Amino acid sequence: MTDSEKHSPDAGSQAPATDPALLEALREHVHGALPTTIADLSALVRIPSVSWSAFDPAQVQRSAEAVADLVRSTGVFDEVRIVRSAVEGDTPTDTADTDTELGQPAVLAVRPARNGKPTVMLYAHHDVQPQGDDALWETPPFEPTLRGDRLYGRGASDDKAGVMTHVAALRAVHAQFGDDLDLGIVLFVEGEEEFGSRSFRTFLREQRDHLAADVIVVADSDNWSTEVPAITVSLRGNTTFKLTVTTLEHASHSGMYGGAAPDAMMPMVRLLASLHDDDGAVAVAGLTAHDAPVPERSEADFAAEAALVDGARPVGSGPVLSRMWFQPSITVTGLDVPSVANASNTLLPTVSARVSVRVAPGQAATEAFAAVEAHLRDRVPFGARMEITEVDTGDGFLVDASGWAVREARTAMSEGWGADPVEQGIGGSIPFVSDLAAEFPEAQILVTGVEDPDTRAHSPNESQHLGVLHRAVLSEAVLLARLQGRA
């Protein structure tokens, strides 16, 4: 029995099949346009649109302008705008107020619905993660490189392939329906998802009337495999913060004072170690887990997918996918300490760590942060001074998979991929999905994507499987065509 047979939804949960002539016309257009789609994706990858504050914002602006041109090329929209909103917490009263911090540029285009048709919002983001250590890349991170059936480069998958999925699907639908397209379409391509979507809530308030939709498609997730699609039905929340521990007013000679004076690394190591039990599971009281069934996945298969080195074993307990989808996790993603090459024989006065907490769906991220903060403050050793700063939180989400839009998406994916979709959870976080749900409670939210287990999003050698891109574009084009036919 195949993965798709084991995990696919019941046939009764899908909508009726698409008209064969329409399906074939869309398939021919998407296939014929694939070289253009890949070339356009490659052009986007060449723009280093890292949205983090330490990087050049001109590149994010350049990326937004390139995306806007691609959106115009679909022929669907009369107007395409590049929009920036104030970072949450900054509430300008005068548009000329130069002290107001603006978020990164987003692209917004709206086609109003006609003749009683529904409206769909298509979301993706054009900003990317930093490339990290160039030495770990097998090819230059911002020079798209085709090897086999994969296109390598930072953002090739996360999420510029999501942008191109929308663009290419809209091109196919416009080629089929032209001016007879009555479906309402909102295209929103964010420019700072990788930097915490700091202006997202302001943007939602300012553009609410333009963004309102019956169906929201978020193209920023994973698939079960390169051959089996997935609809993401749960997302973990997250909270990140900077943890700083200080024990000394200044660095001191480790031989003269070591053994009596506590260096900052000693309490830091103990604090970080206290976050997990001996099996590697999170050991913080107050962090909850979500109870839901998961598909089977062996630890051996997981070890191969996660690239564990020989001898390393998974941490935690319970089914592997439950640990990743429905249980909390805590990861130290960075340490501010001298490098080994520059280490001197001194006691460190201060050490800082970046801590990332993934929160099980169903628990508020603020509640989870409070639990972790209390845990750390109760365990500070040696009278060290501890500070927690740069706190960021985002809630998880549980998708209601019972609506008509999910049934339409299942059929579209089955026809576009040739395999029934899996309903899966994701260990990662897309915090703005809960913001969308709060702002548009009547909208049905579909979380889809173009990634696969070998994509390596956020990591060196990120890549996009071109077969997955092809099938994702066709599936979305079929979905939009089906929504066009819906009364």
Secondary structure as GFF3:
##gff-version 3
##sequence-region A 1 487
A	DSSP	alpha_helix	3	7	.	.	.	ID=ss1
A	DSSP	three_ten_helix	11	13	.	.	.	ID=ss2
A	DSSP	alpha_helix	20	45	.	.	.	ID=ss3
A	DSSP	alpha_helix	57	73	.	.	.	ID=ss4
A	DSSP	beta_strand	80	83	.	.	.	ID=ss5
A	DSSP	beta_strand	106	111	.	.	.	ID=ss6
A	DSSP	beta_strand	119	125	.	.	.	ID=ss7
A	DSSP	three_ten_helix	134	136	.	.	.	ID=ss8
A	DSSP	beta_strand	145	147	.	.	.	ID=ss9
A	DSSP	beta_strand	150	152	.	.	.	ID=ss10
A	DSSP	alpha_helix	160	177	.	.	.	ID=ss11
A	DSSP	three_ten_helix	178	180	.	.	.	ID=ss12
A	DSSP	beta_strand	184	190	.	.	.	ID=ss13
A	DSSP	three_ten_helix	193	195	.	.	.	ID=ss14
A	DSSP	alpha_helix	200	206	.	.	.	ID=ss15
A	DSSP	alpha_helix	208	211	.	.	.	ID=ss16
A	DSSP	beta_strand	215	222	.	.	.	ID=ss17
A	DSSP	beta_strand	230	235	.	.	.	ID=ss18
A	DSSP	beta_strand	237	246	.	.	.	ID=ss19
A	DSSP	beta_strand	252	253	.	.	.	ID=ss20
A	DSSP	alpha_helix	254	257	.	.	.	ID=ss21
A	DSSP	alpha_helix	265	273	.	.	.	ID=ss22
A	DSSP	alpha_helix	299	306	.	.	.	ID=ss23
A	DSSP	alpha_helix	320	325	.	.	.	ID=ss24
A	DSSP	beta_strand	329	336	.	.	.	ID=ss25
A	DSSP	beta_strand	346	347	.	.	.	ID=ss26
A	DSSP	beta_strand	350	359	.	.	.	ID=ss27
A	DSSP	alpha_helix	365	377	.	.	.	ID=ss28
A	DSSP	beta_strand	385	394	.	.	.	ID=ss29
A	DSSP	beta_strand	397	398	.	.	.	ID=ss30
A	DSSP	alpha_helix	404	417	.	.	.	ID=ss31
A	DSSP	beta_strand	422	426	.	.	.	ID=ss32
A	DSSP	alpha_helix	432	439	.	.	.	ID=ss33
A	DSSP	beta_strand	444	451	.	.	.	ID=ss34
A	DSSP	beta_strand	463	465	.	.	.	ID=ss35
A	DSSP	alpha_helix	466	484	.	.	.	ID=ss36
###
